[in-house]
């Protein structure tokens, strides 16, 4: 969901969303060009420790995306109430996803052709143990038409693999089916339909469909659905906090989220507490998100911070879908197995490539994502004219 530049209500959530996309990108880039922490030539300096910490939360950032998506998308369904239109909702969600996904799939296909010619070992999974994404083996790599079509209808990780080498596409299947499940749930509960016999029929059909979809989805997607639903906690509570309560929620949320990030990196702590890692991230970020929703930027920096937050949020989806194929080209063709130490030179390389990846994300936004509303209105007019 894109917010208008003048809307300051969710400026901190915009900031977090943009920062999360950058975190995913930075995590993948570091894995491709910088050695793992355990392979440092000598003890890490404070700067190097900060670098590894701040670039090590790519998966956790996806859990943050899920909570934010539940807040924005689920909240939009609830605000519609009994005026909810399945057609308008489907058009809004599908144009939002497809306008960027289609060119991202084309980019992936082009990059894969380059890799097939110059670094075929990438397609056979040789780099997967290092990058922790992309093809795990030649058997899991697929770029044929069935896989392409499967990714277009969001059944990757369910019926097909992700398309080609673009591993981050896995999360789109989660998002899409949460988009489907939630309005079905609101209809089944009577929140999005009126009264009468027809409404009861609609509620029954929606309930059956929701249960059938949940039974059909893989366990991993089902288990992450509560994380998405946590966004609704933010929706119901974020605007109801007093100033004092918001300050308390901020302190508790920051402490909880910091704990969750540390917990996600500590095998020992996980063995003792045995809390589900992804759900812990989601719950703790939800606590922080409650404080951040409707929190204005400081007056001394409001204008500049608002523009910056809106800017990095606006192209976050484009960056997420477009960055990984470029990372693979950089990692395989420029560095191969000769990854760099996080010295001044290595960090300079990392910074330069990050600037390039951000530019690619911004270009994708400018070429495609910013036209989402125009595409949606065009399709809506054509449908209405029939």
C-alpha positions as CSV (number, residue, x, y, z in Angstrom):
1,X,0.0,0.0,0.0
2,X,1.5,3.3,-1.1
3,X,0.8,6.4,1.0
4,X,0.5,9.8,-0.4
5,X,3.6,12.0,0.2
6,X,1.5,14.4,2.3
7,X,0.2,11.7,4.6
8,X,2.2,11.9,7.8
9,X,0.2,9.4,9.9
10,X,2.3,6.4,9.2
11,X,5.6,8.0,8.4
12,X,7.6,5.8,10.8
13,X,6.0,2.7,9.3
14,X,7.1,4.0,5.9
15,X,10.6,4.4,7.3
16,X,10.6,0.9,8.7
17,X,9.3,-0.6,5.5
18,X,11.9,1.0,3.4
19,X,14.6,0.1,5.8
20,X,13.5,-3.5,5.8
21,X,13.8,-3.8,2.1
22,X,17.3,-2.3,2.3
23,X,18.2,-4.8,5.1
24,X,17.2,-7.7,2.8
25,X,19.3,-6.3,0.0
26,X,22.3,-5.7,2.2
27,X,22.1,-9.2,3.7
28,X,22.2,-10.8,0.3
29,X,24.9,-8.5,-1.0
30,X,27.1,-9.2,2.0
31,X,26.8,-12.9,1.6
32,X,27.8,-12.6,-2.0
33,X,30.9,-10.4,-1.7
34,X,32.1,-10.4,2.0
35,X,33.5,-13.4,3.9
36,X,31.4,-14.8,6.8
37,X,32.2,-13.5,10.2
38,X,33.8,-16.9,11.2
39,X,36.3,-16.5,8.4
40,X,37.8,-13.1,9.3
41,X,41.6,-13.0,9.1
42,X,41.8,-11.4,12.5
43,X,39.6,-10.2,15.3
44,X,36.8,-7.9,14.2
45,X,36.9,-4.2,15.0
46,X,33.9,-2.4,16.4
47,X,33.1,-1.0,13.0
48,X,33.3,-4.5,11.5
49,X,31.1,-6.0,14.2
50,X,28.5,-3.3,13.6
51,X,28.7,-4.0,9.8
52,X,28.0,-7.7,10.4
53,X,25.2,-7.1,12.8
54,X,23.4,-4.5,10.7
55,X,23.6,-6.6,7.5
56,X,22.5,-9.9,9.1
57,X,18.8,-9.4,9.5
58,X,17.4,-10.1,6.0
59,X,15.0,-12.9,6.9
60,X,13.9,-11.0,10.0
61,X,13.1,-8.0,7.8
62,X,10.6,-10.2,5.8
63,X,8.7,-10.9,9.1
64,X,8.5,-7.2,9.6
65,X,7.1,-6.9,6.1
66,X,4.4,-9.4,7.0
67,X,3.3,-7.5,10.1
68,X,3.2,-4.2,8.1
69,X,1.2,-5.9,5.3
70,X,-1.3,-7.2,7.8
71,X,-1.7,-3.6,9.1
72,X,-2.1,-1.9,5.8
73,X,-3.9,-4.5,3.7
74,X,-5.9,-6.1,6.4
75,X,-6.8,-2.6,7.7
76,X,-8.1,-1.5,4.3
77,X,-10.4,-4.5,4.3
78,X,-11.8,-3.7,7.7
79,X,-12.3,-0.1,6.9
80,X,-14.4,-1.1,3.9
81,X,-16.8,-2.9,6.2
82,X,-20.0,-4.0,4.4
83,X,-19.0,-1.9,1.4
84,X,-16.2,-4.3,0.7
85,X,-15.9,-5.1,-3.0
86,X,-14.1,-8.3,-3.9
87,X,-13.6,-7.0,-7.5
88,X,-12.0,-3.7,-6.4
89,X,-9.9,-5.5,-3.8
90,X,-8.7,-8.1,-6.3
91,X,-7.9,-5.4,-8.8
92,X,-6.0,-3.4,-6.3
93,X,-3.9,-6.3,-4.9
94,X,-3.2,-7.9,-8.3
95,X,-2.1,-4.7,-10.0
96,X,0.1,-3.9,-7.0
97,X,1.8,-7.3,-7.3
98,X,1.9,-7.8,-11.1
99,X,3.1,-4.4,-12.2
100,X,6.5,-5.0,-10.6
101,X,6.5,-8.8,-10.7
102,X,6.3,-9.1,-14.5
103,X,9.4,-7.0,-15.2
104,X,11.2,-8.7,-12.3
105,X,10.6,-12.1,-13.9
106,X,11.9,-10.8,-17.2
107,X,15.0,-9.4,-15.5
108,X,15.5,-12.8,-13.8
109,X,15.2,-14.6,-17.1
110,X,17.8,-12.3,-18.7
111,X,20.2,-12.6,-15.8
112,X,19.9,-16.4,-15.8
113,X,20.8,-16.6,-19.4
114,X,24.0,-14.6,-18.6
115,X,24.8,-16.9,-15.7
116,X,24.1,-20.0,-17.8
117,X,26.8,-18.9,-20.2
118,X,29.4,-17.4,-17.9
119,X,28.7,-19.0,-14.4
120,X,26.6,-22.2,-14.9
121,X,27.7,-23.4,-11.4
122,X,25.3,-20.8,-9.9
123,X,22.3,-22.6,-11.5
124,X,23.5,-26.0,-10.2
125,X,23.5,-24.7,-6.7
126,X,27.3,-24.3,-6.1
127,X,26.8,-21.0,-4.3
128,X,23.8,-21.8,-2.2
129,X,25.8,-22.8,0.9
130,X,27.4,-19.3,0.7
131,X,24.5,-17.1,-0.4
132,X,21.7,-19.0,1.5
133,X,19.4,-18.1,-1.4
134,X,19.0,-18.9,-5.1
135,X,19.1,-22.5,-6.5
136,X,20.0,-25.1,-3.9
137,X,20.9,-27.6,-6.7
138,X,20.4,-28.2,-10.3
139,X,17.3,-30.2,-9.5
140,X,15.6,-27.3,-7.7
141,X,16.4,-24.7,-10.4
142,X,13.5,-24.2,-12.9
143,X,12.9,-21.4,-15.4
144,X,10.4,-23.1,-17.7
145,X,7.0,-21.9,-18.7
146,X,5.1,-23.9,-16.0
147,X,7.3,-22.3,-13.3
148,X,6.9,-18.9,-14.8
149,X,3.1,-19.3,-14.9
150,X,3.2,-20.7,-11.4
151,X,5.0,-17.7,-10.1
152,X,2.5,-15.4,-11.9
153,X,-0.4,-17.0,-10.0
154,X,1.6,-17.2,-6.7
155,X,1.9,-21.0,-6.3
156,X,5.8,-20.9,-6.0
157,X,6.9,-23.0,-3.0
158,X,3.4,-24.7,-3.2
159,X,3.2,-26.3,-6.7
160,X,6.3,-24.9,-8.4
161,X,9.8,-23.6,-7.4
162,X,10.5,-19.9,-7.4
163,X,11.2,-18.7,-10.9
164,X,14.9,-19.1,-11.9
165,X,17.4,-17.8,-9.5
166,X,15.2,-15.2,-7.8
167,X,15.0,-16.8,-4.4
168,X,13.2,-13.9,-2.6
169,X,10.1,-14.5,-4.7
170,X,9.1,-17.2,-2.0
171,X,7.5,-14.5,0.1
172,X,5.1,-13.4,-2.6
173,X,3.3,-16.7,-2.3
174,X,2.8,-16.1,1.4
175,X,1.6,-12.5,0.8
176,X,-0.9,-13.4,-2.0
177,X,-2.6,-16.2,0.0
178,X,-2.9,-14.0,3.1
179,X,-4.5,-11.4,0.8
180,X,-7.0,-14.1,-0.2
181,X,-7.6,-15.6,3.3
182,X,-8.2,-12.5,5.2
183,X,-11.2,-11.1,3.3
184,X,-12.6,-14.6,3.2
185,X,-12.4,-14.6,6.9
186,X,-14.1,-11.3,7.3
187,X,-16.9,-12.4,5.0
188,X,-17.3,-15.7,6.9
189,X,-17.6,-13.7,10.2
190,X,-20.1,-11.3,8.7
191,X,-17.9,-8.2,8.8
192,X,-17.8,-7.6,5.1
193,X,-21.4,-8.6,4.1
194,X,-24.9,-7.4,4.9
195,X,-27.8,-9.4,6.2
196,X,-30.3,-11.8,4.7
197,X,-30.3,-15.2,3.1
198,X,-27.8,-14.2,0.5
199,X,-25.3,-13.0,3.1
200,X,-25.5,-16.3,5.0
201,X,-24.8,-18.2,1.8
202,X,-21.8,-16.0,1.1
203,X,-20.6,-16.5,4.7
204,X,-20.8,-20.3,4.4
205,X,-19.0,-20.3,1.0
206,X,-16.3,-18.0,2.3
207,X,-15.8,-20.2,5.4
208,X,-15.5,-23.4,3.3
209,X,-13.1,-21.7,0.9
210,X,-10.9,-20.4,3.7
211,X,-10.7,-23.8,5.4
212,X,-9.9,-25.5,2.1
213,X,-7.2,-23.0,1.3
214,X,-5.6,-23.4,4.7
215,X,-5.6,-27.2,4.4
216,X,-4.0,-26.9,1.0
217,X,-1.3,-24.5,1.8
218,X,2.1,-25.8,3.0
219,X,2.7,-25.8,6.7
220,X,5.4,-23.0,6.5
221,X,2.9,-20.6,4.9
222,X,0.1,-21.5,7.4
223,X,2.5,-21.0,10.3
224,X,3.5,-17.5,9.1
225,X,-0.2,-16.4,8.7
226,X,-0.5,-15.4,12.4
227,X,2.5,-13.1,11.9
228,X,0.6,-11.3,9.1
229,X,-2.5,-11.1,11.3
230,X,-0.5,-9.3,14.1
231,X,-0.8,-6.2,11.9
232,X,-4.4,-6.1,12.9
233,X,-3.4,-5.6,16.5
234,X,-1.6,-2.5,15.4
235,X,-4.7,-1.5,13.4
236,X,-7.0,-1.7,16.4
237,X,-4.7,-0.2,19.0
238,X,-2.2,2.1,17.4
239,X,-4.6,5.1,17.1
240,X,-6.0,4.7,20.6
241,X,-2.9,5.3,22.7
242,X,-2.5,8.4,24.8
243,X,0.9,10.2,24.7
244,X,2.0,8.6,27.9
245,X,0.9,5.1,26.8
246,X,2.7,5.6,23.5
247,X,5.9,6.4,25.3
248,X,5.6,3.3,27.4
249,X,4.8,1.2,24.3
250,X,7.8,2.7,22.5
251,X,10.2,1.7,25.3
252,X,8.7,-1.8,25.7
253,X,8.6,-2.3,21.9
254,X,12.2,-1.2,21.3
255,X,13.4,-3.5,24.1
256,X,11.3,-6.4,22.9
257,X,12.3,-6.0,19.3
258,X,16.0,-5.8,20.2
259,X,15.6,-9.0,22.3
260,X,13.9,-10.7,19.4
261,X,16.6,-9.8,16.9
262,X,19.3,-11.1,19.4
263,X,17.2,-14.2,20.1
264,X,17.0,-14.9,16.3
265,X,20.8,-15.0,16.2
266,X,21.4,-17.1,19.4
267,X,21.2,-20.8,19.0
268,X,21.9,-21.2,22.7
269,X,19.0,-19.0,23.7
270,X,16.7,-20.6,21.2
271,X,17.6,-24.1,22.7
272,X,16.7,-22.8,26.2
273,X,13.5,-20.8,25.5
274,X,12.3,-22.8,22.5
275,X,10.2,-19.9,21.2
276,X,9.3,-19.9,17.5
277,X,11.8,-17.5,16.0
278,X,9.7,-15.9,13.3
279,X,6.7,-15.6,15.5
280,X,8.9,-14.0,18.3
281,X,10.1,-11.4,15.7
282,X,6.5,-10.7,14.7
283,X,5.1,-10.3,18.2
284,X,7.9,-8.1,19.3
285,X,7.8,-5.9,16.2
286,X,4.1,-5.7,16.6
287,X,4.6,-4.1,20.1
288,X,7.0,-1.6,18.6
289,X,4.7,-1.0,15.6
290,X,1.8,-0.1,18.0
291,X,3.9,2.8,19.2
292,X,5.1,3.8,15.8
293,X,1.7,4.0,14.1
294,X,0.4,7.5,14.0
295,X,3.6,8.8,15.6
296,X,4.6,12.1,13.9
297,X,8.2,12.9,13.0
298,X,10.0,15.4,15.2
299,X,9.0,18.9,14.1
300,X,12.6,19.9,13.6
301,X,13.1,17.2,10.9
302,X,9.5,16.5,9.8
303,X,9.6,17.7,6.2
304,X,13.0,16.1,5.2
305,X,12.3,12.9,7.2
306,X,8.9,12.6,5.7
307,X,10.2,12.9,2.1
308,X,13.0,10.4,2.9
309,X,10.8,7.9,4.5
310,X,8.2,8.1,1.8
311,X,10.9,7.7,-0.8
312,X,12.5,4.6,0.5
313,X,9.1,3.1,1.2
314,X,7.8,3.8,-2.2
315,X,10.5,1.7,-4.0
316,X,10.8,-1.0,-1.3
317,X,8.8,-3.6,-3.3
318,X,10.7,-2.9,-6.5
319,X,14.0,-3.2,-4.6
320,X,12.9,-6.5,-3.0
321,X,12.0,-8.1,-6.3
322,X,14.8,-6.7,-8.5
323,X,17.9,-6.9,-6.3
324,X,18.8,-10.5,-6.1
325,X,19.4,-11.3,-9.8
326,X,21.9,-8.4,-9.8
327,X,23.5,-9.6,-6.6
328,X,24.1,-13.0,-8.2
329,X,25.8,-11.4,-11.2
330,X,28.0,-9.3,-8.9
331,X,28.8,-12.3,-6.7
332,X,29.4,-14.9,-9.4
333,X,31.1,-12.8,-12.2
334,X,33.0,-10.3,-10.2
335,X,34.1,-12.1,-7.0
336,X,33.3,-15.8,-7.4
337,X,34.8,-17.7,-4.4
338,X,37.2,-14.9,-3.7
339,X,35.0,-12.9,-1.3
340,X,36.5,-9.9,0.4
341,X,37.6,-9.2,4.0
342,X,35.6,-6.4,5.6
343,X,38.6,-4.1,5.4
344,X,38.3,-0.5,4.2
345,X,38.6,-1.7,0.7
346,X,35.9,-4.4,1.2
347,X,33.5,-2.0,2.8
348,X,34.1,0.5,0.0
349,X,33.2,-2.3,-2.5
350,X,30.1,-3.1,-0.5
351,X,29.0,0.5,-0.4
352,X,29.5,1.0,-4.1
353,X,27.4,-2.1,-5.0
354,X,24.7,-1.1,-2.5
355,X,24.4,2.3,-4.3
356,X,24.0,0.4,-7.6
357,X,21.3,-1.9,-6.2
358,X,19.4,1.0,-4.7
359,X,19.6,2.7,-8.1
360,X,18.2,-0.4,-9.7
361,X,15.3,-0.5,-7.2
362,X,14.7,3.2,-7.9
363,X,14.7,2.6,-11.6
364,X,12.3,-0.2,-11.3
365,X,10.0,2.0,-9.3
366,X,10.3,4.8,-11.8
367,X,9.7,2.6,-14.8
368,X,7.0,0.3,-13.4
369,X,5.8,0.6,-9.8
370,X,4.9,4.3,-9.9
371,X,2.5,3.5,-12.7
372,X,0.5,1.0,-10.6
373,X,-2.4,3.4,-10.1
374,X,-2.6,4.3,-13.8
375,X,-2.7,0.6,-14.8
376,X,-5.3,0.0,-12.2
377,X,-7.5,2.9,-13.4
378,X,-7.0,1.8,-17.0
379,X,-8.2,-1.8,-16.3
380,X,-11.1,-0.5,-14.2
381,X,-12.3,1.7,-17.0
382,X,-12.0,-1.0,-19.5
383,X,-14.0,-3.4,-17.3
384,X,-16.6,-0.8,-16.6
385,X,-17.0,-0.1,-20.3
386,X,-18.0,-3.6,-21.1
